[in-house]
Every structure is written in structure tokens, then in C-alpha cells.
Amino acid sequence: MKSNFLKLGMLIAVVVGMAACNKSIENNDEEKLVENERQIEKYIADSALTATRDSSGLYYVVRKANPTAKTPKIGDKVNIKFNGYLLNGTKVVSSENDKSLPFLYPFGTGLGYVLAGMELSINRMRVGEVNTIFMTFPFAFGSYAQGNIPAHSALKMNIELVSSRTEVEQIDDFLTKKQFTVSERTSDNLVIVRTNTVTGDTLGVGKSVNVKYTLKLLDDTKVQESTYSITTGTNGAIAGFDRAVRKMRKGEKIITVFPSSLGYGKQLINGTVSIPPYSPLQYELEVL
């Protein structure tokens, strides 16, 4: 898909990091944690920075504030820019590795997408803000060496929260970009765009039909295409798919868009192309 994830092969370290926060750290880890704290505090002092240490143990410096902007909510698609460094200045991770794509991920599902310290930092940032954060190893890459990152490494990271879009905003952005004429939109944001004209009654509940479909994400990444036999209203498909088909007529073609509450919700659906949590979906449907 067009949202590039943090492909570091070390995101399992986040799990280690979260576990480290609940007193299950081994003695060596405890010593390294104290050492990280000292290293960070020395770096901050030597750099004449004014940093705040929050209750989780994350240090942060607000480089650019935007106090009237919104904060992200769970499930929002956030766009961030970041560069991460060891305290000796070695760059170890960056959103700039693929300059052609923004770094997008569903906020609140950070494990597998971003480091624990990054998720904590973004949680209190507003759109347009820039922070420098300092993470002890539990919030960064954990207690194992990974590539050019030594075990138990403290990390400095510059983060910019570029944007945060709710699912409804994502759907509106999609409709505007495509310049679709919306035929129907329900109160829970099931959108119908009719692409041909067919007369007669809609299918309603209890009709058995074959439906040709193409499933895409809102960035037009194709997930799947096939033909599906469905009896409407029998929970044989996700809610958005079933409800859209009920509104169709035999021989009709539509494009339907709906939020994850009518799709796969907060689940990660793995396949040849995965569907991230909290993903609005678009279907091209034809009742055969």
C-alpha cells in the first residue's frame, strides 16, 4: 500500500520496552536504564536545552508549538516526519528513507508501526508541532543490538506531526479528490456513488445474488477482486458491503465507501495486501 511503515525489523523491541515499564526488567536492564537517564540528562545539559521529563520517563523539548490545533484521536490517520539518532549523532532511522511517500499510520495502534516513545510523544502533540524527544532504551529499540544500534541505546528523535485525519475526513478527502457525485450518504457515512442507471426496486433483505467486487483502500491500492455469492441481510459479509448491496438493483454498478465501523474496525487484516486497523474502504460493486 502507499502508506509506508517503519520497516526496521526491530519493532518487536517495543514489546520489550513496554514490558520494561512494569518492573519486570532484569538487573542489567535496570543498570542500563539508569545509565540511559544519565546520558540523556548530560546531553540535554551540554546542549543547553530546556527539556521536560513526563511521568512515563520520556524527555521532550517543544521546538514548535501550535496550541490551537487539534490532537490526534485513536484511529486517526496521522502523517509524521521524523529523524532518530543515537546520542553520539549517528542517524539510525528516518521517515526520509522513501522521499516519494508520506509516513502514515493509524494513531493508537503504534505497536508494529512506530516506537513506543514516538507513540507517547504524538499522543500529546498537536498538528503542526515539532518536538525533540529523548527515549531510554525501553521506549526505543530495546535491550538487543539491531544493525548499527547497540543494545540498550538511548535515542534522540525529532518528530513533526504534519496532519491528523479522522475516518470521516479521509472519506471526504477521497470524494473531493475523485470528484464523485454522491447518490446517497447515510448518517453513519455509508456512501453510495451510482455509476450506471438501472430502474426497479432495490434488492433489500433476503435476496441471493452474485456480486462482482473490487476492494481498494482509499489511496486506490487494490486489496482484492472476485465474485461473491451473498444472501443480503444474513451477516454473510461485512456490514458496509451487505448494506450497500441491499441498496442496489440487478445489473447496477456502484462505488461504495464506508468507515471501519462498517468494515474491519481496529483489526489488522493480513493478506497479499494488508488492511491496516481503522481503515475506511472503497468497493466497486456490480450485481450480476
C-alpha positions as CSV (number, residue, x, y, z in Angstrom):
1,M,0.0,0.0,0.0
2,K,1.1,3.6,-0.3
3,S,1.5,4.2,3.4
4,N,5.0,3.2,4.2
5,F,5.5,1.6,7.6
6,L,8.6,1.6,9.9
7,K,10.4,-1.4,8.2
8,L,13.2,-1.8,10.7
9,G,12.8,-5.4,11.7
10,M,13.1,-4.4,15.3
11,L,9.7,-3.2,16.2
12,I,9.3,-6.3,18.4
13,A,11.7,-4.3,20.7
14,V,8.7,-2.1,21.5
15,V,7.1,-5.1,23.3
16,V,10.3,-5.4,25.3
17,G,10.2,-1.7,26.0
18,M,6.6,-1.8,27.3
19,A,7.4,-4.7,29.5
20,A,10.3,-2.8,30.9
21,C,7.9,-0.2,32.3
22,N,6.2,-2.7,34.7
23,K,9.1,-3.7,36.9
24,S,10.0,-6.9,35.1
25,I,13.4,-5.6,34.0
26,E,16.4,-7.7,34.8
27,N,19.2,-6.3,36.9
28,N,21.3,-5.5,33.9
29,D,18.5,-3.7,32.3
30,E,17.9,-1.6,35.4
31,E,21.5,-0.6,35.4
32,K,21.3,0.3,31.7
33,L,18.2,2.3,32.3
34,V,19.9,4.4,35.0
35,E,22.8,4.8,32.6
36,N,20.5,6.0,29.8
37,E,18.9,8.6,32.1
38,R,22.4,9.9,33.0
39,Q,23.4,10.0,29.3
40,I,20.2,11.9,28.3
41,E,20.5,14.4,31.1
42,K,24.1,15.1,30.3
43,Y,23.3,15.5,26.6
44,I,20.5,18.0,27.5
45,A,22.7,19.9,29.8
46,D,25.7,20.0,27.4
47,S,23.3,21.2,24.6
48,A,21.8,23.9,26.9
49,L,18.3,22.6,26.2
50,T,15.2,23.1,28.3
51,A,13.6,19.7,28.5
52,T,10.6,18.2,30.4
53,R,10.5,14.7,31.7
54,D,7.0,13.4,31.8
55,S,5.6,10.7,34.2
56,S,6.4,7.9,31.8
57,G,10.1,8.8,31.7
58,L,10.1,10.4,28.3
59,Y,12.1,13.6,27.9
60,Y,10.8,16.2,25.4
61,V,11.6,19.6,24.0
62,V,8.9,21.6,22.2
63,R,10.6,23.1,19.2
64,K,7.4,24.5,17.6
65,A,4.1,24.8,19.3
66,N,0.6,25.1,17.7
67,P,-1.7,25.3,20.8
68,T,-4.9,25.9,18.8
69,A,-4.6,22.9,16.5
70,K,-6.2,19.5,17.1
71,T,-4.6,16.5,18.7
72,P,-5.0,13.1,17.1
73,K,-7.6,10.6,18.3
74,I,-7.3,6.8,18.3
75,G,-7.9,5.6,14.7
76,D,-7.0,8.9,13.0
77,K,-4.5,8.6,10.2
78,V,-1.5,10.6,11.1
79,N,1.3,11.9,8.9
80,I,4.6,12.3,10.7
81,K,8.1,13.3,9.7
82,F,11.0,12.0,12.0
83,N,14.7,11.5,12.3
84,G,16.2,9.4,15.0
85,Y,19.8,9.5,16.3
86,L,22.0,7.8,18.8
87,L,23.3,10.3,21.4
88,N,26.7,10.2,19.5
89,G,24.9,11.8,16.5
90,T,24.6,8.6,14.3
91,K,21.3,8.7,12.4
92,V,19.6,5.3,12.7
93,V,16.0,5.8,11.5
94,S,14.2,8.4,9.3
95,S,10.9,9.0,7.5
96,E,13.0,10.4,4.7
97,N,14.2,7.0,3.5
98,D,11.4,7.0,0.9
99,K,11.1,10.6,-0.2
100,S,8.1,9.8,-2.5
101,L,5.7,8.9,0.2
102,P,4.5,10.4,3.5
103,F,4.8,8.2,6.6
104,L,1.1,7.5,7.5
105,Y,-0.2,5.2,10.2
106,P,-3.4,4.7,12.3
107,F,-2.8,6.5,15.6
108,G,-3.3,4.5,18.7
109,T,-2.1,1.3,17.0
110,G,1.6,2.1,17.3
111,L,3.0,-1.4,18.0
112,G,4.2,-2.6,14.6
113,Y,4.2,1.0,13.1
114,V,6.3,3.2,15.4
115,L,8.4,3.0,18.5
116,A,6.7,3.2,21.9
117,G,8.3,6.6,22.7
118,M,7.1,8.0,19.4
119,E,3.5,7.0,20.1
120,L,3.7,8.5,23.6
121,S,5.1,11.8,22.1
122,I,2.5,12.0,19.4
123,N,-0.2,11.4,21.9
124,R,0.3,14.9,23.4
125,M,1.3,16.8,20.2
126,R,-1.0,18.9,18.1
127,V,-0.9,19.1,14.3
128,G,1.9,21.3,13.1
129,E,4.0,20.9,16.2
130,V,7.6,19.8,16.3
131,N,9.2,18.0,19.3
132,T,12.6,16.6,20.1
133,I,12.3,13.6,22.3
134,F,14.8,11.6,24.3
135,M,14.0,7.9,24.9
136,T,15.6,5.4,27.2
137,F,16.0,2.0,25.6
138,P,12.6,0.6,26.7
139,F,10.9,3.3,24.6
140,A,13.3,2.9,21.7
141,F,14.9,-0.3,20.3
142,G,15.1,-2.4,23.4
143,S,17.8,-4.4,25.0
144,Y,19.2,-6.2,21.9
145,A,21.6,-4.9,19.3
146,Q,20.0,-4.2,16.0
147,G,22.0,-3.3,12.9
148,N,24.0,-0.2,13.8
149,I,22.1,0.3,17.0
150,P,23.9,-1.1,20.1
151,A,21.8,-2.9,22.8
152,H,20.3,-0.6,25.5
153,S,20.7,2.5,23.3
154,A,19.1,5.8,24.3
155,L,17.7,7.7,21.4
156,K,17.1,11.2,20.3
157,M,14.3,11.8,17.8
158,N,12.9,14.9,16.1
159,I,9.2,14.5,15.3
160,E,6.8,16.7,13.3
161,L,3.1,15.9,13.4
162,V,2.2,17.0,9.9
163,S,-1.5,16.1,9.8
164,S,-4.2,14.0,11.5
165,R,-7.4,13.0,9.7
166,T,-10.4,11.2,11.1
167,E,-12.0,8.5,9.0
168,V,-14.9,10.8,8.0
169,E,-12.3,13.4,6.9
170,Q,-10.5,10.8,4.9
171,I,-13.7,9.8,3.2
172,D,-14.5,13.5,2.4
173,D,-10.9,14.0,1.1
174,F,-11.4,10.9,-1.1
175,L,-14.7,12.1,-2.5
176,T,-13.4,15.5,-3.2
177,K,-10.3,14.2,-4.9
178,K,-12.3,11.8,-7.1
179,Q,-15.0,14.5,-7.8
180,F,-17.7,11.9,-7.3
181,T,-21.4,12.8,-7.4
182,V,-22.7,11.1,-4.2
183,S,-26.1,9.4,-4.7
184,E,-26.7,8.6,-1.1
185,R,-24.9,9.1,2.2
186,T,-26.2,7.6,5.5
187,S,-25.9,9.1,9.0
188,D,-23.1,6.6,9.7
189,N,-21.2,7.6,6.5
190,L,-22.0,4.7,4.1
191,V,-21.6,6.5,0.8
192,I,-23.1,5.3,-2.5
193,V,-22.0,6.6,-5.9
194,R,-24.1,5.1,-8.7
195,T,-22.1,4.6,-11.9
196,N,-24.9,3.4,-14.2
197,T,-28.7,3.8,-14.3
198,V,-31.0,0.8,-13.6
199,T,-34.7,1.1,-12.8
200,G,-36.8,-1.1,-10.5
201,D,-36.7,-2.0,-6.8
202,T,-33.6,-2.2,-4.8
203,L,-32.7,-5.7,-3.5
204,G,-33.4,-5.2,0.2
205,V,-33.1,-8.0,2.7
206,G,-33.2,-11.8,1.9
207,K,-32.1,-11.7,-1.8
208,S,-29.5,-14.2,-3.0
209,V,-27.3,-12.6,-5.7
210,N,-23.8,-12.8,-7.1
211,V,-21.8,-9.6,-6.7
212,K,-18.6,-8.8,-8.6
213,Y,-16.4,-6.6,-6.5
214,T,-13.1,-4.9,-6.3
215,L,-11.9,-3.9,-2.9
216,K,-9.5,-0.9,-2.5
217,L,-8.1,1.3,0.2
218,L,-8.7,5.0,-0.2
219,D,-5.3,5.5,-1.7
220,D,-6.6,3.2,-4.6
221,T,-4.3,0.3,-3.5
222,K,-6.2,-2.8,-4.7
223,V,-6.7,-5.4,-2.0
224,Q,-8.8,-8.0,-3.7
225,E,-11.2,-8.6,-6.6
226,S,-13.6,-11.5,-7.1
227,T,-17.2,-12.5,-7.4
228,Y,-19.1,-13.3,-4.2
229,S,-22.4,-15.0,-3.6
230,I,-24.4,-13.3,-0.9
231,T,-27.9,-13.5,0.7
232,T,-28.5,-10.0,1.8
233,G,-29.1,-9.3,5.5
234,T,-27.7,-12.6,6.7
235,N,-24.3,-11.4,8.1
236,G,-22.5,-13.2,5.3
237,A,-20.4,-10.1,4.6
238,I,-19.1,-7.1,6.5
239,A,-21.8,-4.6,7.3
240,G,-20.8,-1.9,4.7
241,F,-20.7,-4.4,1.9
242,D,-24.0,-6.0,2.8
243,R,-25.8,-2.7,3.3
244,A,-24.5,-1.3,0.0
245,V,-25.7,-4.4,-1.9
246,R,-29.2,-4.1,-0.4
247,K,-29.4,-0.6,-1.9
248,M,-28.6,-1.9,-5.4
249,R,-30.6,-3.2,-8.3
250,K,-30.0,-6.2,-10.5
251,G,-27.4,-5.1,-13.1
252,E,-26.4,-2.0,-11.3
253,K,-22.9,-0.8,-10.6
254,I,-21.8,1.4,-7.8
255,I,-18.8,2.6,-5.8
256,T,-19.4,2.5,-2.1
257,V,-17.2,4.0,0.6
258,F,-17.6,3.4,4.3
259,P,-15.6,3.8,7.6
260,S,-14.0,0.9,9.5
261,S,-17.0,0.7,11.9
262,L,-18.8,-0.9,8.9
263,G,-15.7,-2.8,7.8
264,Y,-13.0,-4.4,9.8
265,G,-12.7,-2.0,12.7
266,K,-9.5,-2.0,14.7
267,Q,-8.4,-5.3,13.3
268,L,-5.3,-5.7,11.1
269,I,-6.3,-7.9,8.1
270,N,-3.3,-9.6,6.7
271,G,-3.2,-10.7,3.1
272,T,-1.3,-10.1,-0.1
273,V,-2.1,-6.5,0.6
274,S,-2.9,-5.9,4.3
275,I,-5.7,-3.7,5.5
276,P,-4.5,-1.6,8.5
277,P,-6.6,-1.0,11.6
278,Y,-9.2,1.7,11.3
279,S,-9.2,1.8,7.5
280,P,-12.1,3.2,5.5
281,L,-12.7,1.1,2.4
282,Q,-13.9,1.5,-1.1
283,Y,-15.7,-1.2,-3.1
284,E,-16.6,-1.2,-6.8
285,L,-19.7,-3.4,-6.9
286,E,-21.8,-4.9,-9.7
287,V,-24.9,-7.1,-9.1
288,L,-24.7,-9.8,-11.8
